Amino acid sequence: MYFHALAFLDIEDSLRDLDAARFAQRCHDILLPLDDSHGSRCAVEYVKRTRGGKRLRVHLLNVQPPMARDPGPLLMSRGIAIAHQAAGDHVLGYARAALAGSGIEHVTQTAVGDPAGAIVRCASERGSDMIVMGTRGRGAVASLLGGSVSREVLRIAAVPVILVRGSRAAMHLPQMARARRIAA
């Protein structure tokens, strides 16, 4: 089983890392698992910036937690499925708009279950070349106490994984780019 992990301090450092940029440019099918974190937004920006003008397919994935209790009748199950899909669509909205604006081909999927397992399973089923994901940047102690999805994905993934931890300034990249265009 082959895997390779590249972890970055922030998005700007990751974009300057020539080895990572060359590696990312060799990949054509990327799995981009997202949640509502700042790190996820920076992972989207990383994929956009390292594209290198090549044709790229990105699979956007959001994993919703399962219900704690049995949903009961079928109608109730359908309602829960609709709620999971709506929550996933909300989380994936930013990435969908950002990639469409960059002309990057993408598909979206919402899954339910264990996040790390669902991410690795989706990468395997799609034949993804690489997983690019943001980190929450909680620190080593908090990750050990509360678990870390990115750490588990690194442990079990059979494809290369790039972790992007964004800087606070990078969170506002789309707004800053718009401001520069208006000023120019």
C-alpha positions as CSV (number, residue, x, y, z in Angstrom):
1,M,0.0,0.0,0.0
2,Y,1.5,3.4,-1.1
3,F,0.7,6.6,0.5
4,H,2.4,10.0,0.8
5,A,1.6,12.8,3.2
6,L,2.5,16.4,2.9
7,A,1.4,18.6,5.7
8,F,1.8,22.4,5.5
9,L,1.9,25.2,8.0
10,D,-0.3,27.4,5.9
11,I,-1.6,27.8,2.4
12,E,1.0,30.3,1.3
13,D,3.9,28.0,2.3
14,S,2.2,25.1,0.6
15,L,1.9,27.0,-2.7
16,R,5.6,27.9,-2.5
17,D,6.7,24.3,-1.9
18,L,7.9,23.2,-5.4
19,D,7.8,19.5,-4.7
20,A,4.2,19.6,-3.5
21,A,3.2,21.8,-6.5
22,R,4.8,19.4,-9.0
23,F,3.3,16.4,-7.3
24,A,-0.2,18.0,-7.3
25,Q,0.1,18.9,-11.0
26,R,0.7,15.3,-11.9
27,C,-2.7,14.3,-10.4
28,H,-5.9,14.6,-12.5
29,D,-8.6,13.2,-10.3
30,I,-8.6,14.8,-6.8
31,L,-10.9,14.0,-3.9
32,L,-11.6,17.1,-1.8
33,P,-13.4,16.3,1.4
34,L,-14.9,19.4,3.0
35,D,-16.5,20.4,6.2
36,D,-17.5,23.9,7.3
37,S,-14.0,24.8,8.6
38,H,-11.5,27.5,7.5
39,G,-9.0,24.8,6.6
40,S,-11.5,23.3,4.0
41,R,-11.8,26.7,2.3
42,C,-8.1,26.9,2.1
43,A,-7.9,23.4,0.6
44,V,-10.3,24.6,-2.1
45,E,-8.0,27.6,-2.8
46,Y,-5.0,25.3,-2.9
47,V,-6.6,23.1,-5.5
48,K,-7.5,26.1,-7.6
49,R,-4.0,27.6,-7.4
50,T,-2.0,24.4,-8.1
51,R,-4.1,23.5,-11.1
52,G,-1.4,24.6,-13.5
53,G,-3.8,25.1,-16.5
54,K,-4.4,21.3,-16.8
55,R,-7.7,19.5,-17.1
56,L,-8.7,18.5,-13.6
57,R,-11.6,16.5,-12.1
58,V,-12.4,17.3,-8.5
59,H,-14.8,15.2,-6.4
60,L,-16.3,17.4,-3.6
61,L,-17.3,15.2,-0.6
62,N,-19.1,16.2,2.6
63,V,-19.7,13.5,5.3
64,Q,-22.6,14.0,7.6
65,P,-22.7,12.3,11.0
66,P,-25.3,9.5,11.3
67,M,-28.4,9.9,13.4
68,A,-27.9,8.9,17.0
69,R,-31.3,7.1,17.2
70,D,-33.3,4.9,14.9
71,P,-35.3,7.2,12.5
72,G,-38.4,4.9,12.7
73,P,-40.8,4.8,9.7
74,L,-39.8,5.2,6.1
75,L,-41.2,8.7,5.9
76,M,-39.0,9.7,8.8
77,S,-36.0,8.1,7.1
78,R,-36.7,10.1,3.9
79,G,-36.8,13.3,6.0
80,I,-33.4,12.5,7.6
81,A,-31.9,11.7,4.2
82,I,-33.2,15.1,2.8
83,A,-31.8,16.9,5.9
84,H,-28.4,15.2,5.4
85,Q,-28.4,16.2,1.7
86,A,-29.4,19.8,2.5
87,A,-26.6,20.1,5.1
88,G,-24.1,18.7,2.7
89,D,-25.2,21.0,-0.1
90,H,-24.8,23.9,2.2
91,V,-21.2,22.9,3.2
92,L,-20.3,22.2,-0.5
93,G,-21.8,25.5,-1.8
94,Y,-18.6,27.6,-1.4
95,A,-16.4,25.0,-3.1
96,R,-18.9,24.4,-5.9
97,A,-19.0,28.2,-6.7
98,A,-15.2,28.6,-6.4
99,L,-14.4,25.7,-8.7
100,A,-17.1,26.6,-11.3
101,G,-15.7,30.2,-11.4
102,S,-12.3,28.7,-12.1
103,G,-13.6,26.3,-14.8
104,I,-12.6,23.2,-12.9
105,E,-14.8,20.2,-13.6
106,H,-16.3,18.9,-10.4
107,V,-19.0,16.6,-8.9
108,T,-20.5,16.7,-5.4
109,Q,-21.5,14.0,-3.0
110,T,-22.9,13.9,0.5
111,A,-22.2,10.7,2.5
112,V,-23.3,9.7,6.0
113,G,-21.1,7.9,8.5
114,D,-17.6,7.9,9.8
115,P,-15.8,10.7,8.1
116,A,-12.3,9.1,7.7
117,G,-13.8,5.8,6.5
118,A,-16.1,7.5,4.0
119,I,-13.3,9.7,2.6
120,V,-11.0,6.7,2.0
121,R,-13.8,4.6,0.6
122,C,-14.8,7.4,-1.8
123,A,-11.2,7.8,-3.0
124,S,-10.9,4.1,-3.6
125,E,-14.3,3.8,-5.4
126,R,-13.6,6.8,-7.7
127,G,-10.0,5.9,-8.4
128,S,-8.8,9.3,-7.1
129,D,-5.1,10.1,-7.6
130,M,-4.9,12.2,-4.4
131,I,-6.8,13.5,-1.4
132,V,-6.5,17.2,-0.6
133,M,-8.0,18.2,2.7
134,G,-8.0,21.1,5.1
135,T,-7.2,20.7,8.8
136,R,-8.9,22.4,11.6
137,G,-5.6,23.4,13.2
138,R,-6.6,22.3,16.7
139,G,-3.1,21.4,17.8
140,A,-1.6,18.1,18.8
141,V,-3.1,17.7,22.2
142,A,-6.7,18.6,21.1
143,S,-6.3,16.2,18.2
144,L,-5.2,13.4,20.4
145,L,-8.0,13.9,22.9
146,G,-10.8,14.5,20.4
147,G,-9.5,12.5,17.5
148,S,-8.6,13.9,14.1
149,V,-10.2,13.0,10.8
150,S,-7.1,14.1,8.8
151,R,-4.8,12.0,11.0
152,E,-7.0,8.9,10.5
153,V,-7.2,9.5,6.7
154,L,-3.4,9.7,6.6
155,R,-3.2,6.4,8.5
156,I,-5.6,4.4,6.3
157,A,-5.5,6.1,2.8
158,A,-4.0,4.1,-0.1
159,V,-3.4,7.3,-2.1
160,P,-1.3,10.4,-1.5
161,V,-2.8,12.9,1.0
162,I,-2.1,16.7,1.1
163,L,-3.1,18.5,4.2
164,V,-3.6,22.3,4.0
165,R,-3.8,24.4,7.1
166,G,-4.8,27.9,6.1
167,S,-3.6,31.2,7.3
168,R,-6.1,33.7,8.6
169,A,-5.4,36.1,5.7
170,A,-6.0,33.3,3.1
171,M,-9.6,32.9,4.4
172,H,-10.5,36.1,2.7
173,L,-8.7,35.4,-0.7
174,P,-11.8,35.7,-2.8
175,Q,-12.7,39.1,-1.3
176,M,-9.1,40.4,-1.6
177,A,-9.0,39.3,-5.3
178,R,-12.2,41.2,-6.0
179,A,-10.9,44.3,-4.2
180,R,-7.7,44.2,-6.3
181,R,-9.7,44.0,-9.6
182,I,-11.9,46.9,-8.6
183,A,-8.9,49.0,-7.6
184,A,-7.0,48.2,-10.9
